[in-house]
Amino acid sequence: MSWFIRSKTPKEKLKVRRINIPEGLWLKCDSCREIIYRSELDRNLKVCPKCNYHHRMNAFERIDLLIDDGTFSDIDSNISSEDPLRFRDVKRYKERLRTYTKKTGLRDAVVCGKGTLNGIKVQMCVMDFGFMGGSMGSVVGEKVTRAIERAVSKRDPLIAVSCSGGARMQEGILSLMQMAKTSSALSELYEAKVPYISVLTDPVTGGVTASFAMLGDIIIAEPGTLIGFAGPRVIEQTIKQKLPEGFQRSEFLLEHGMLDMIIHRKDLKKTISNILNLLI
Amino acid sequence: MAGQYLDFEEPIIELEKKIAELKDISKNNGIDFSREIRRLHKKANRLKKHLLSKLTRWQRTQLARHPARPYAMDYINLMCKDFVELHGDRHFGDCHSIIGGIARLEEWSVFIIGHQKGRELKEKMYRNFGMPQPEGYRKALRLMQLAEKFGKPIITLLDTPGAYPGIGAEERGQAEAIARNLLEMSNLSVPIIAVIIGEGGSGGALALGVGDRVLMLENSVYSVISPEGCAAILWEDCKKVEEAAESLCLTADDLFKLSVIDEIVKEPLGGAHKNIEATASILRRVLRRHLKELLSISSKSLVFQRKRKFRRMGVFSE
């Protein structure tokens, strides 16, 4: 058996040369699983260059995308949640709020303010999914309502960019009431005849869809955005069937008459300013 | 409906059975048990009071979903006269989970609209377990706009597990239908009284709930999500419903303290299902009082006050 046993010791251990690659230079596309160079993705407005998947943007990235440089002013950024129910599940709500504030640098899931979009003065609400799934509680409801009220009094068009899992359970019934509050405020904007453009970005479900997000004079969605009242999992569990391909995606909603258009991220600003120029 | 009861109702049911037995015996044999019967009655009432005063939020939720609890149609039949049911949203279909029409309530003719659940399996399926499709909300809106056109007050009776999560419902814009109702209801120039009579299930209930007055029956619940849904998402454990119900603060008492509702409507001892007629007559009187108040307010200030009412909701710091 000597032929089978290696008699000589190996000459030299192969040196594995490690090159130091900084973390996070590359990432995997959430949709096509291709490896993409991060800076290429950022240059491409976070749209996958291979499959055109629109990756989520945080609130300030979105504002940079839509609002002219240096014109945005953040309003009501000091409003924060009070935990009126002293809600606790496996974690305390207060604790969750702290964690998300640390993670995102935001006090809650929406950034509101004013700025100009290709020179047009607008009021903006931009939701941030990174803060508790963009859920709407008292703070989101209040800030959105104030932005609507500013749009009414200043007669500035309103642009709301939604990105939300729905109402915030941790504020119970008060979260539900924010749906009525924001929708009721919008009726004033309707009467004032000031344009309201609702932009839907992946995902928009639950209480946000069933209130201000679906009430835009014009509703624009990004490609592939999940839009619905009930989430796909809940529907699947209820009807005990697999859902059809593309169900609740923006293309599906456009087909069913629920949207005005689907716009690629790179054309979003141009499209909005074009619409506003035609309307006002 | 007999024989349907919840675990914690058991001692009451037993006493009631005993009373019925004694009554039977005294009737058949001519023996006078009236003292015992009176004593047992008293005991049963004490027990009911005691049990109902310390119900957990989860038990209250079960009571709100009690299979024998009166539904919208029961109230309409008992409180109103000359009810004429109206159908259809004029766009797609007629949803059976929401009923509505014109009726006479006391001295007024009103539009009355409510979620409707079913009793036996067949009717439950017909009513889709009280979970409306978008057509239901659009029918409700159509009726409310008719009410405005003819200057009639609106009464809505809320009792649903939630809007139906189905393929067709999504295709036809469930979210849009609900959102549209919220916006339009806030602007209607006639009085609106919303009453939560059983389960106030999230957006599906709120879509009929933007009222000048929002009332809640004592044993009803109103919540942003069902305890089951909340347990599944936050606890990732469907069995944690009791904890979820506790955390959600969904009872009439809770909501009154949070200023989300204006009044709690008392139910007969043991709950609305113990005496449906009495419940309906209590509710009728309460509605009468509120209608009288609201009808004396000009439509302009009515809308203003309604908007201000919902504008104030929410708790935050600045």
Interface residues (C-beta under 8 A of the other chain):
Chain A: D76 N78 I79 S80 S81 E82 P84 L85 F87 R88 D89 V90 G137 S138 V139 G141 E142 T145 A167 R168 M169 E171 G172 I173 L174 S175 L176 M177 Q178 M179 A180 K181 S183 S184 A185 L186 S187 E188 Y190 G206 G207 T209 A210 S211 F212 A213 M214 L215 I227 G228 F229 A230 V234 I235 T238 I239 L243 P244 F247 Q248 F252 H256 G257 M258
Chain B: A163 Y164 P165 G166 I167 A169 E170 E171 R172 G173 Q174 A175 E176 I178 A179 R180 L182 L183 E184 S186 N187 S202 G203 L206 A207 G209 V210 Y222 S223 V224 I225 G229 C230 I233 L234 W235 E243 A244 S247 L248 C249 L250 D254 L255 L258 V260 R306 K307 F310 R311 M313 G314 V315 F316 S317 E318
